[in-house]
Amino acid sequence: MITSTLLLVAMPQLAKAVEKYSLDAAARQLAEDIRITQQQALNEESASYFLQLYPYDPYNDWYEIKKGSLRVARVKLPKSVDMYPTNFSGNKIVISARGTAVAGGTVTLRERASGRFKYVIVTPVTGRVRVSDSPPENWEK
């Protein structure tokens, strides 16, 4: 009886913690995948790498890492996390042979239950990738 009562009290808090972790992990994974792709393009001096983002299905958001027409990896976001359409042209993060993103932009991720947001921000020119709880100052939806 005591164990059941404790579980009833703890389960909602545990669910919230798991959802928060899912959003944080998804944002960190996307940022890391962008960085790895930048490094690979730089190592190979190849301008054919890009990340194609697919934010169209609210229950199955995902992205692909590609080198030309070859798929290097496909990553599905957790079901509790939504990806919003980005301000990258065609929802595509193109990486130059110098290992930087051709254009800067922001990928917005949202945890469905709590409505919390995470922003994966790619800085133009330098290609710096960071995860933030708030959008960049010059952000446009």
MODELLER restraints for C-alpha pairs under 7 A, 6 or more apart:
rsr = mdl.restraints
at = mdl.atoms
rsr.add(forms.Gaussian(group=physical.xy_distance, feature=features.Distance(at['CA:19:A'], at['CA:80:A']), mean=6.70, stdev=0.5))
rsr.add(forms.Gaussian(group=physical.xy_distance, feature=features.Distance(at['CA:19:A'], at['CA:111:A']), mean=6.99, stdev=0.5))
rsr.add(forms.Gaussian(group=physical.xy_distance, feature=features.Distance(at['CA:22:A'], at['CA:78:A']), mean=6.50, stdev=0.5))
rsr.add(forms.Gaussian(group=physical.xy_distance, feature=features.Distance(at['CA:23:A'], at['CA:81:A']), mean=6.03, stdev=0.5))
rsr.add(forms.Gaussian(group=physical.xy_distance, feature=features.Distance(at['CA:23:A'], at['CA:111:A']), mean=5.77, stdev=0.5))
rsr.add(forms.Gaussian(group=physical.xy_distance, feature=features.Distance(at['CA:26:A'], at['CA:77:A']), mean=6.29, stdev=0.5))
rsr.add(forms.Gaussian(group=physical.xy_distance, feature=features.Distance(at['CA:27:A'], at['CA:118:A']), mean=6.58, stdev=0.5))
rsr.add(forms.Gaussian(group=physical.xy_distance, feature=features.Distance(at['CA:27:A'], at['CA:120:A']), mean=6.38, stdev=0.5))
rsr.add(forms.Gaussian(group=physical.xy_distance, feature=features.Distance(at['CA:27:A'], at['CA:131:A']), mean=6.60, stdev=0.5))
rsr.add(forms.Gaussian(group=physical.xy_distance, feature=features.Distance(at['CA:28:A'], at['CA:131:A']), mean=6.82, stdev=0.5))
rsr.add(forms.Gaussian(group=physical.xy_distance, feature=features.Distance(at['CA:31:A'], at['CA:120:A']), mean=6.29, stdev=0.5))
rsr.add(forms.Gaussian(group=physical.xy_distance, feature=features.Distance(at['CA:31:A'], at['CA:129:A']), mean=6.16, stdev=0.5))
rsr.add(forms.Gaussian(group=physical.xy_distance, feature=features.Distance(at['CA:31:A'], at['CA:130:A']), mean=6.55, stdev=0.5))
rsr.add(forms.Gaussian(group=physical.xy_distance, feature=features.Distance(at['CA:31:A'], at['CA:131:A']), mean=6.93, stdev=0.5))
rsr.add(forms.Gaussian(group=physical.xy_distance, feature=features.Distance(at['CA:35:A'], at['CA:129:A']), mean=6.93, stdev=0.5))
rsr.add(forms.Gaussian(group=physical.xy_distance, feature=features.Distance(at['CA:37:A'], at['CA:49:A']), mean=6.93, stdev=0.5))
rsr.add(forms.Gaussian(group=physical.xy_distance, feature=features.Distance(at['CA:38:A'], at['CA:95:A']), mean=6.16, stdev=0.5))
rsr.add(forms.Gaussian(group=physical.xy_distance, feature=features.Distance(at['CA:38:A'], at['CA:99:A']), mean=4.32, stdev=0.5))
rsr.add(forms.Gaussian(group=physical.xy_distance, feature=features.Distance(at['CA:38:A'], at['CA:100:A']), mean=6.03, stdev=0.5))
rsr.add(forms.Gaussian(group=physical.xy_distance, feature=features.Distance(at['CA:39:A'], at['CA:99:A']), mean=5.80, stdev=0.5))
rsr.add(forms.Gaussian(group=physical.xy_distance, feature=features.Distance(at['CA:41:A'], at['CA:47:A']), mean=6.49, stdev=0.5))
rsr.add(forms.Gaussian(group=physical.xy_distance, feature=features.Distance(at['CA:41:A'], at['CA:49:A']), mean=6.25, stdev=0.5))
rsr.add(forms.Gaussian(group=physical.xy_distance, feature=features.Distance(at['CA:41:A'], at['CA:95:A']), mean=6.93, stdev=0.5))
rsr.add(forms.Gaussian(group=physical.xy_distance, feature=features.Distance(at['CA:41:A'], at['CA:96:A']), mean=6.92, stdev=0.5))
rsr.add(forms.Gaussian(group=physical.xy_distance, feature=features.Distance(at['CA:41:A'], at['CA:97:A']), mean=5.45, stdev=0.5))
rsr.add(forms.Gaussian(group=physical.xy_distance, feature=features.Distance(at['CA:41:A'], at['CA:99:A']), mean=5.35, stdev=0.5))
rsr.add(forms.Gaussian(group=physical.xy_distance, feature=features.Distance(at['CA:42:A'], at['CA:97:A']), mean=5.45, stdev=0.5))
rsr.add(forms.Gaussian(group=physical.xy_distance, feature=features.Distance(at['CA:42:A'], at['CA:98:A']), mean=5.11, stdev=0.5))
rsr.add(forms.Gaussian(group=physical.xy_distance, feature=features.Distance(at['CA:42:A'], at['CA:99:A']), mean=4.41, stdev=0.5))
rsr.add(forms.Gaussian(group=physical.xy_distance, feature=features.Distance(at['CA:45:A'], at['CA:97:A']), mean=4.53, stdev=0.5))
rsr.add(forms.Gaussian(group=physical.xy_distance, feature=features.Distance(at['CA:45:A'], at['CA:98:A']), mean=6.53, stdev=0.5))
rsr.add(forms.Gaussian(group=physical.xy_distance, feature=features.Distance(at['CA:46:A'], at['CA:96:A']), mean=6.99, stdev=0.5))
rsr.add(forms.Gaussian(group=physical.xy_distance, feature=features.Distance(at['CA:46:A'], at['CA:97:A']), mean=4.46, stdev=0.5))
rsr.add(forms.Gaussian(group=physical.xy_distance, feature=features.Distance(at['CA:47:A'], at['CA:95:A']), mean=6.23, stdev=0.5))
rsr.add(forms.Gaussian(group=physical.xy_distance, feature=features.Distance(at['CA:47:A'], at['CA:96:A']), mean=4.60, stdev=0.5))
rsr.add(forms.Gaussian(group=physical.xy_distance, feature=features.Distance(at['CA:47:A'], at['CA:97:A']), mean=4.30, stdev=0.5))
rsr.add(forms.Gaussian(group=physical.xy_distance, feature=features.Distance(at['CA:48:A'], at['CA:67:A']), mean=5.21, stdev=0.5))
rsr.add(forms.Gaussian(group=physical.xy_distance, feature=features.Distance(at['CA:48:A'], at['CA:68:A']), mean=5.09, stdev=0.5))
rsr.add(forms.Gaussian(group=physical.xy_distance, feature=features.Distance(at['CA:49:A'], at['CA:66:A']), mean=5.64, stdev=0.5))
rsr.add(forms.Gaussian(group=physical.xy_distance, feature=features.Distance(at['CA:49:A'], at['CA:67:A']), mean=4.35, stdev=0.5))
rsr.add(forms.Gaussian(group=physical.xy_distance, feature=features.Distance(at['CA:49:A'], at['CA:68:A']), mean=6.34, stdev=0.5))
rsr.add(forms.Gaussian(group=physical.xy_distance, feature=features.Distance(at['CA:49:A'], at['CA:94:A']), mean=6.47, stdev=0.5))
rsr.add(forms.Gaussian(group=physical.xy_distance, feature=features.Distance(at['CA:49:A'], at['CA:95:A']), mean=5.54, stdev=0.5))
rsr.add(forms.Gaussian(group=physical.xy_distance, feature=features.Distance(at['CA:50:A'], at['CA:65:A']), mean=6.00, stdev=0.5))
rsr.add(forms.Gaussian(group=physical.xy_distance, feature=features.Distance(at['CA:50:A'], at['CA:66:A']), mean=5.43, stdev=0.5))
rsr.add(forms.Gaussian(group=physical.xy_distance, feature=features.Distance(at['CA:50:A'], at['CA:67:A']), mean=6.51, stdev=0.5))
rsr.add(forms.Gaussian(group=physical.xy_distance, feature=features.Distance(at['CA:50:A'], at['CA:92:A']), mean=6.74, stdev=0.5))
rsr.add(forms.Gaussian(group=physical.xy_distance, feature=features.Distance(at['CA:50:A'], at['CA:93:A']), mean=5.44, stdev=0.5))
rsr.add(forms.Gaussian(group=physical.xy_distance, feature=features.Distance(at['CA:50:A'], at['CA:94:A']), mean=4.37, stdev=0.5))
rsr.add(forms.Gaussian(group=physical.xy_distance, feature=features.Distance(at['CA:50:A'], at['CA:95:A']), mean=5.48, stdev=0.5))
rsr.add(forms.Gaussian(group=physical.xy_distance, feature=features.Distance(at['CA:51:A'], at['CA:63:A']), mean=6.75, stdev=0.5))
rsr.add(forms.Gaussian(group=physical.xy_distance, feature=features.Distance(at['CA:51:A'], at['CA:64:A']), mean=5.56, stdev=0.5))
rsr.add(forms.Gaussian(group=physical.xy_distance, feature=features.Distance(at['CA:51:A'], at['CA:65:A']), mean=4.51, stdev=0.5))
rsr.add(forms.Gaussian(group=physical.xy_distance, feature=features.Distance(at['CA:51:A'], at['CA:66:A']), mean=6.11, stdev=0.5))
rsr.add(forms.Gaussian(group=physical.xy_distance, feature=features.Distance(at['CA:51:A'], at['CA:92:A']), mean=5.67, stdev=0.5))
rsr.add(forms.Gaussian(group=physical.xy_distance, feature=features.Distance(at['CA:51:A'], at['CA:93:A']), mean=5.04, stdev=0.5))
rsr.add(forms.Gaussian(group=physical.xy_distance, feature=features.Distance(at['CA:51:A'], at['CA:94:A']), mean=6.57, stdev=0.5))
rsr.add(forms.Gaussian(group=physical.xy_distance, feature=features.Distance(at['CA:52:A'], at['CA:63:A']), mean=5.55, stdev=0.5))
rsr.add(forms.Gaussian(group=physical.xy_distance, feature=features.Distance(at['CA:52:A'], at['CA:64:A']), mean=5.21, stdev=0.5))
rsr.add(forms.Gaussian(group=physical.xy_distance, feature=features.Distance(at['CA:52:A'], at['CA:65:A']), mean=6.49, stdev=0.5))
rsr.add(forms.Gaussian(group=physical.xy_distance, feature=features.Distance(at['CA:52:A'], at['CA:91:A']), mean=6.24, stdev=0.5))
rsr.add(forms.Gaussian(group=physical.xy_distance, feature=features.Distance(at['CA:52:A'], at['CA:92:A']), mean=4.59, stdev=0.5))
rsr.add(forms.Gaussian(group=physical.xy_distance, feature=features.Distance(at['CA:52:A'], at['CA:93:A']), mean=6.54, stdev=0.5))
rsr.add(forms.Gaussian(group=physical.xy_distance, feature=features.Distance(at['CA:53:A'], at['CA:62:A']), mean=6.41, stdev=0.5))
rsr.add(forms.Gaussian(group=physical.xy_distance, feature=features.Distance(at['CA:53:A'], at['CA:63:A']), mean=4.36, stdev=0.5))
rsr.add(forms.Gaussian(group=physical.xy_distance, feature=features.Distance(at['CA:53:A'], at['CA:64:A']), mean=6.57, stdev=0.5))
rsr.add(forms.Gaussian(group=physical.xy_distance, feature=features.Distance(at['CA:53:A'], at['CA:91:A']), mean=5.32, stdev=0.5))
rsr.add(forms.Gaussian(group=physical.xy_distance, feature=features.Distance(at['CA:53:A'], at['CA:92:A']), mean=6.00, stdev=0.5))
rsr.add(forms.Gaussian(group=physical.xy_distance, feature=features.Distance(at['CA:54:A'], at['CA:61:A']), mean=5.84, stdev=0.5))
rsr.add(forms.Gaussian(group=physical.xy_distance, feature=features.Distance(at['CA:54:A'], at['CA:62:A']), mean=5.38, stdev=0.5))
rsr.add(forms.Gaussian(group=physical.xy_distance, feature=features.Distance(at['CA:54:A'], at['CA:63:A']), mean=5.56, stdev=0.5))
rsr.add(forms.Gaussian(group=physical.xy_distance, feature=features.Distance(at['CA:55:A'], at['CA:61:A']), mean=5.11, stdev=0.5))
rsr.add(forms.Gaussian(group=physical.xy_distance, feature=features.Distance(at['CA:55:A'], at['CA:62:A']), mean=6.80, stdev=0.5))
rsr.add(forms.Gaussian(group=physical.xy_distance, feature=features.Distance(at['CA:55:A'], at['CA:83:A']), mean=4.97, stdev=0.5))
rsr.add(forms.Gaussian(group=physical.xy_distance, feature=features.Distance(at['CA:55:A'], at['CA:84:A']), mean=5.53, stdev=0.5))
rsr.add(forms.Gaussian(group=physical.xy_distance, feature=features.Distance(at['CA:55:A'], at['CA:85:A']), mean=5.55, stdev=0.5))
rsr.add(forms.Gaussian(group=physical.xy_distance, feature=features.Distance(at['CA:58:A'], at['CA:82:A']), mean=5.83, stdev=0.5))
rsr.add(forms.Gaussian(group=physical.xy_distance, feature=features.Distance(at['CA:59:A'], at['CA:79:A']), mean=5.92, stdev=0.5))
rsr.add(forms.Gaussian(group=physical.xy_distance, feature=features.Distance(at['CA:60:A'], at['CA:76:A']), mean=6.91, stdev=0.5))
rsr.add(forms.Gaussian(group=physical.xy_distance, feature=features.Distance(at['CA:60:A'], at['CA:79:A']), mean=6.63, stdev=0.5))
rsr.add(forms.Gaussian(group=physical.xy_distance, feature=features.Distance(at['CA:61:A'], at['CA:76:A']), mean=6.17, stdev=0.5))
rsr.add(forms.Gaussian(group=physical.xy_distance, feature=features.Distance(at['CA:61:A'], at['CA:77:A']), mean=5.73, stdev=0.5))
rsr.add(forms.Gaussian(group=physical.xy_distance, feature=features.Distance(at['CA:61:A'], at['CA:82:A']), mean=6.40, stdev=0.5))
rsr.add(forms.Gaussian(group=physical.xy_distance, feature=features.Distance(at['CA:61:A'], at['CA:83:A']), mean=6.12, stdev=0.5))
rsr.add(forms.Gaussian(group=physical.xy_distance, feature=features.Distance(at['CA:62:A'], at['CA:75:A']), mean=5.52, stdev=0.5))
rsr.add(forms.Gaussian(group=physical.xy_distance, feature=features.Distance(at['CA:62:A'], at['CA:76:A']), mean=4.20, stdev=0.5))
rsr.add(forms.Gaussian(group=physical.xy_distance, feature=features.Distance(at['CA:62:A'], at['CA:77:A']), mean=5.49, stdev=0.5))
rsr.add(forms.Gaussian(group=physical.xy_distance, feature=features.Distance(at['CA:63:A'], at['CA:74:A']), mean=5.89, stdev=0.5))
rsr.add(forms.Gaussian(group=physical.xy_distance, feature=features.Distance(at['CA:63:A'], at['CA:75:A']), mean=5.42, stdev=0.5))
rsr.add(forms.Gaussian(group=physical.xy_distance, feature=features.Distance(at['CA:63:A'], at['CA:76:A']), mean=6.62, stdev=0.5))
rsr.add(forms.Gaussian(group=physical.xy_distance, feature=features.Distance(at['CA:64:A'], at['CA:71:A']), mean=6.78, stdev=0.5))
rsr.add(forms.Gaussian(group=physical.xy_distance, feature=features.Distance(at['CA:64:A'], at['CA:73:A']), mean=5.62, stdev=0.5))
rsr.add(forms.Gaussian(group=physical.xy_distance, feature=features.Distance(at['CA:64:A'], at['CA:74:A']), mean=4.39, stdev=0.5))
rsr.add(forms.Gaussian(group=physical.xy_distance, feature=features.Distance(at['CA:64:A'], at['CA:75:A']), mean=6.24, stdev=0.5))
rsr.add(forms.Gaussian(group=physical.xy_distance, feature=features.Distance(at['CA:65:A'], at['CA:71:A']), mean=6.12, stdev=0.5))
rsr.add(forms.Gaussian(group=physical.xy_distance, feature=features.Distance(at['CA:65:A'], at['CA:72:A']), mean=5.37, stdev=0.5))
rsr.add(forms.Gaussian(group=physical.xy_distance, feature=features.Distance(at['CA:65:A'], at['CA:73:A']), mean=5.12, stdev=0.5))
rsr.add(forms.Gaussian(group=physical.xy_distance, feature=features.Distance(at['CA:65:A'], at['CA:74:A']), mean=6.42, stdev=0.5))
rsr.add(forms.Gaussian(group=physical.xy_distance, feature=features.Distance(at['CA:66:A'], at['CA:72:A']), mean=5.17, stdev=0.5))
rsr.add(forms.Gaussian(group=physical.xy_distance, feature=features.Distance(at['CA:80:A'], at['CA:111:A']), mean=5.86, stdev=0.5))
rsr.add(forms.Gaussian(group=physical.xy_distance, feature=features.Distance(at['CA:80:A'], at['CA:112:A']), mean=5.45, stdev=0.5))
rsr.add(forms.Gaussian(group=physical.xy_distance, feature=features.Distance(at['CA:81:A'], at['CA:109:A']), mean=6.57, stdev=0.5))
rsr.add(forms.Gaussian(group=physical.xy_distance, feature=features.Distance(at['CA:81:A'], at['CA:110:A']), mean=5.56, stdev=0.5))
rsr.add(forms.Gaussian(group=physical.xy_distance, feature=features.Distance(at['CA:81:A'], at['CA:111:A']), mean=4.63, stdev=0.5))
rsr.add(forms.Gaussian(group=physical.xy_distance, feature=features.Distance(at['CA:81:A'], at['CA:112:A']), mean=5.79, stdev=0.5))
rsr.add(forms.Gaussian(group=physical.xy_distance, feature=features.Distance(at['CA:82:A'], at['CA:109:A']), mean=5.60, stdev=0.5))
rsr.add(forms.Gaussian(group=physical.xy_distance, feature=features.Distance(at['CA:82:A'], at['CA:110:A']), mean=5.13, stdev=0.5))
rsr.add(forms.Gaussian(group=physical.xy_distance, feature=features.Distance(at['CA:82:A'], at['CA:111:A']), mean=6.39, stdev=0.5))
rsr.add(forms.Gaussian(group=physical.xy_distance, feature=features.Distance(at['CA:82:A'], at['CA:112:A']), mean=6.60, stdev=0.5))
rsr.add(forms.Gaussian(group=physical.xy_distance, feature=features.Distance(at['CA:83:A'], at['CA:108:A']), mean=5.90, stdev=0.5))
rsr.add(forms.Gaussian(group=physical.xy_distance, feature=features.Distance(at['CA:83:A'], at['CA:109:A']), mean=4.62, stdev=0.5))
rsr.add(forms.Gaussian(group=physical.xy_distance, feature=features.Distance(at['CA:83:A'], at['CA:110:A']), mean=6.49, stdev=0.5))
rsr.add(forms.Gaussian(group=physical.xy_distance, feature=features.Distance(at['CA:84:A'], at['CA:108:A']), mean=5.45, stdev=0.5))
rsr.add(forms.Gaussian(group=physical.xy_distance, feature=features.Distance(at['CA:84:A'], at['CA:109:A']), mean=6.30, stdev=0.5))
rsr.add(forms.Gaussian(group=physical.xy_distance, feature=features.Distance(at['CA:85:A'], at['CA:91:A']), mean=6.71, stdev=0.5))
rsr.add(forms.Gaussian(group=physical.xy_distance, feature=features.Distance(at['CA:86:A'], at['CA:106:A']), mean=6.16, stdev=0.5))
rsr.add(forms.Gaussian(group=physical.xy_distance, feature=features.Distance(at['CA:86:A'], at['CA:107:A']), mean=5.28, stdev=0.5))
rsr.add(forms.Gaussian(group=physical.xy_distance, feature=features.Distance(at['CA:86:A'], at['CA:108:A']), mean=6.89, stdev=0.5))
rsr.add(forms.Gaussian(group=physical.xy_distance, feature=features.Distance(at['CA:87:A'], at['CA:105:A']), mean=5.67, stdev=0.5))
rsr.add(forms.Gaussian(group=physical.xy_distance, feature=features.Distance(at['CA:87:A'], at['CA:106:A']), mean=6.24, stdev=0.5))
rsr.add(forms.Gaussian(group=physical.xy_distance, feature=features.Distance(at['CA:88:A'], at['CA:105:A']), mean=5.62, stdev=0.5))
rsr.add(forms.Gaussian(group=physical.xy_distance, feature=features.Distance(at['CA:93:A'], at['CA:101:A']), mean=6.58, stdev=0.5))
rsr.add(forms.Gaussian(group=physical.xy_distance, feature=features.Distance(at['CA:94:A'], at['CA:101:A']), mean=5.64, stdev=0.5))
rsr.add(forms.Gaussian(group=physical.xy_distance, feature=features.Distance(at['CA:94:A'], at['CA:102:A']), mean=5.59, stdev=0.5))
rsr.add(forms.Gaussian(group=physical.xy_distance, feature=features.Distance(at['CA:95:A'], at['CA:101:A']), mean=4.41, stdev=0.5))
rsr.add(forms.Gaussian(group=physical.xy_distance, feature=features.Distance(at['CA:95:A'], at['CA:102:A']), mean=5.69, stdev=0.5))
rsr.add(forms.Gaussian(group=physical.xy_distance, feature=features.Distance(at['CA:96:A'], at['CA:102:A']), mean=5.83, stdev=0.5))
rsr.add(forms.Gaussian(group=physical.xy_distance, feature=features.Distance(at['CA:100:A'], at['CA:126:A']), mean=6.23, stdev=0.5))
rsr.add(forms.Gaussian(group=physical.xy_distance, feature=features.Distance(at['CA:100:A'], at['CA:127:A']), mean=4.44, stdev=0.5))
rsr.add(forms.Gaussian(group=physical.xy_distance, feature=features.Distance(at['CA:101:A'], at['CA:124:A']), mean=6.72, stdev=0.5))
rsr.add(forms.Gaussian(group=physical.xy_distance, feature=features.Distance(at['CA:101:A'], at['CA:127:A']), mean=5.10, stdev=0.5))
rsr.add(forms.Gaussian(group=physical.xy_distance, feature=features.Distance(at['CA:103:A'], at['CA:124:A']), mean=5.29, stdev=0.5))
rsr.add(forms.Gaussian(group=physical.xy_distance, feature=features.Distance(at['CA:104:A'], at['CA:122:A']), mean=5.04, stdev=0.5))
rsr.add(forms.Gaussian(group=physical.xy_distance, feature=features.Distance(at['CA:104:A'], at['CA:123:A']), mean=4.77, stdev=0.5))
rsr.add(forms.Gaussian(group=physical.xy_distance, feature=features.Distance(at['CA:104:A'], at['CA:124:A']), mean=3.90, stdev=0.5))
rsr.add(forms.Gaussian(group=physical.xy_distance, feature=features.Distance(at['CA:105:A'], at['CA:121:A']), mean=6.05, stdev=0.5))
rsr.add(forms.Gaussian(group=physical.xy_distance, feature=features.Distance(at['CA:105:A'], at['CA:122:A']), mean=5.32, stdev=0.5))
rsr.add(forms.Gaussian(group=physical.xy_distance, feature=features.Distance(at['CA:105:A'], at['CA:123:A']), mean=6.71, stdev=0.5))
rsr.add(forms.Gaussian(group=physical.xy_distance, feature=features.Distance(at['CA:106:A'], at['CA:119:A']), mean=6.40, stdev=0.5))
rsr.add(forms.Gaussian(group=physical.xy_distance, feature=features.Distance(at['CA:106:A'], at['CA:120:A']), mean=5.65, stdev=0.5))
rsr.add(forms.Gaussian(group=physical.xy_distance, feature=features.Distance(at['CA:106:A'], at['CA:121:A']), mean=4.55, stdev=0.5))
rsr.add(forms.Gaussian(group=physical.xy_distance, feature=features.Distance(at['CA:106:A'], at['CA:122:A']), mean=6.20, stdev=0.5))
rsr.add(forms.Gaussian(group=physical.xy_distance, feature=features.Distance(at['CA:107:A'], at['CA:119:A']), mean=5.71, stdev=0.5))
rsr.add(forms.Gaussian(group=physical.xy_distance, feature=features.Distance(at['CA:107:A'], at['CA:120:A']), mean=5.05, stdev=0.5))
rsr.add(forms.Gaussian(group=physical.xy_distance, feature=features.Distance(at['CA:107:A'], at['CA:121:A']), mean=6.50, stdev=0.5))
rsr.add(forms.Gaussian(group=physical.xy_distance, feature=features.Distance(at['CA:108:A'], at['CA:117:A']), mean=6.93, stdev=0.5))
rsr.add(forms.Gaussian(group=physical.xy_distance, feature=features.Distance(at['CA:108:A'], at['CA:118:A']), mean=6.09, stdev=0.5))
rsr.add(forms.Gaussian(group=physical.xy_distance, feature=features.Distance(at['CA:108:A'], at['CA:119:A']), mean=4.76, stdev=0.5))
rsr.add(forms.Gaussian(group=physical.xy_distance, feature=features.Distance(at['CA:108:A'], at['CA:120:A']), mean=6.52, stdev=0.5))
rsr.add(forms.Gaussian(group=physical.xy_distance, feature=features.Distance(at['CA:109:A'], at['CA:117:A']), mean=5.63, stdev=0.5))
rsr.add(forms.Gaussian(group=physical.xy_distance, feature=features.Distance(at['CA:109:A'], at['CA:118:A']), mean=5.21, stdev=0.5))
rsr.add(forms.Gaussian(group=physical.xy_distance, feature=features.Distance(at['CA:109:A'], at['CA:119:A']), mean=6.20, stdev=0.5))
rsr.add(forms.Gaussian(group=physical.xy_distance, feature=features.Distance(at['CA:110:A'], at['CA:116:A']), mean=5.59, stdev=0.5))
rsr.add(forms.Gaussian(group=physical.xy_distance, feature=features.Distance(at['CA:110:A'], at['CA:117:A']), mean=4.41, stdev=0.5))
rsr.add(forms.Gaussian(group=physical.xy_distance, feature=features.Distance(at['CA:110:A'], at['CA:118:A']), mean=6.37, stdev=0.5))
rsr.add(forms.Gaussian(group=physical.xy_distance, feature=features.Distance(at['CA:111:A'], at['CA:117:A']), mean=6.41, stdev=0.5))
rsr.add(forms.Gaussian(group=physical.xy_distance, feature=features.Distance(at['CA:117:A'], at['CA:133:A']), mean=6.38, stdev=0.5))
rsr.add(forms.Gaussian(group=physical.xy_distance, feature=features.Distance(at['CA:118:A'], at['CA:131:A']), mean=6.83, stdev=0.5))
rsr.add(forms.Gaussian(group=physical.xy_distance, feature=features.Distance(at['CA:118:A'], at['CA:132:A']), mean=5.82, stdev=0.5))
rsr.add(forms.Gaussian(group=physical.xy_distance, feature=features.Distance(at['CA:118:A'], at['CA:133:A']), mean=4.95, stdev=0.5))
rsr.add(forms.Gaussian(group=physical.xy_distance, feature=features.Distance(at['CA:118:A'], at['CA:134:A']), mean=6.92, stdev=0.5))
rsr.add(forms.Gaussian(group=physical.xy_distance, feature=features.Distance(at['CA:119:A'], at['CA:131:A']), mean=5.60, stdev=0.5))
rsr.add(forms.Gaussian(group=physical.xy_distance, feature=features.Distance(at['CA:119:A'], at['CA:132:A']), mean=5.14, stdev=0.5))
rsr.add(forms.Gaussian(group=physical.xy_distance, feature=features.Distance(at['CA:119:A'], at['CA:133:A']), mean=6.22, stdev=0.5))
rsr.add(forms.Gaussian(group=physical.xy_distance, feature=features.Distance(at['CA:119:A'], at['CA:134:A']), mean=6.55, stdev=0.5))
rsr.add(forms.Gaussian(group=physical.xy_distance, feature=features.Distance(at['CA:119:A'], at['CA:135:A']), mean=5.97, stdev=0.5))
rsr.add(forms.Gaussian(group=physical.xy_distance, feature=features.Distance(at['CA:120:A'], at['CA:129:A']), mean=6.98, stdev=0.5))
rsr.add(forms.Gaussian(group=physical.xy_distance, feature=features.Distance(at['CA:120:A'], at['CA:130:A']), mean=5.77, stdev=0.5))
rsr.add(forms.Gaussian(group=physical.xy_distance, feature=features.Distance(at['CA:120:A'], at['CA:131:A']), mean=4.60, stdev=0.5))
rsr.add(forms.Gaussian(group=physical.xy_distance, feature=features.Distance(at['CA:120:A'], at['CA:132:A']), mean=6.52, stdev=0.5))
rsr.add(forms.Gaussian(group=physical.xy_distance, feature=features.Distance(at['CA:121:A'], at['CA:129:A']), mean=5.65, stdev=0.5))
rsr.add(forms.Gaussian(group=physical.xy_distance, feature=features.Distance(at['CA:121:A'], at['CA:130:A']), mean=5.34, stdev=0.5))
rsr.add(forms.Gaussian(group=physical.xy_distance, feature=features.Distance(at['CA:121:A'], at['CA:131:A']), mean=6.22, stdev=0.5))
rsr.add(forms.Gaussian(group=physical.xy_distance, feature=features.Distance(at['CA:122:A'], at['CA:128:A']), mean=5.64, stdev=0.5))
rsr.add(forms.Gaussian(group=physical.xy_distance, feature=features.Distance(at['CA:122:A'], at['CA:129:A']), mean=4.60, stdev=0.5))
rsr.add(forms.Gaussian(group=physical.xy_distance, feature=features.Distance(at['CA:122:A'], at['CA:130:A']), mean=6.74, stdev=0.5))
rsr.add(forms.Gaussian(group=physical.xy_distance, feature=features.Distance(at['CA:123:A'], at['CA:129:A']), mean=6.51, stdev=0.5))
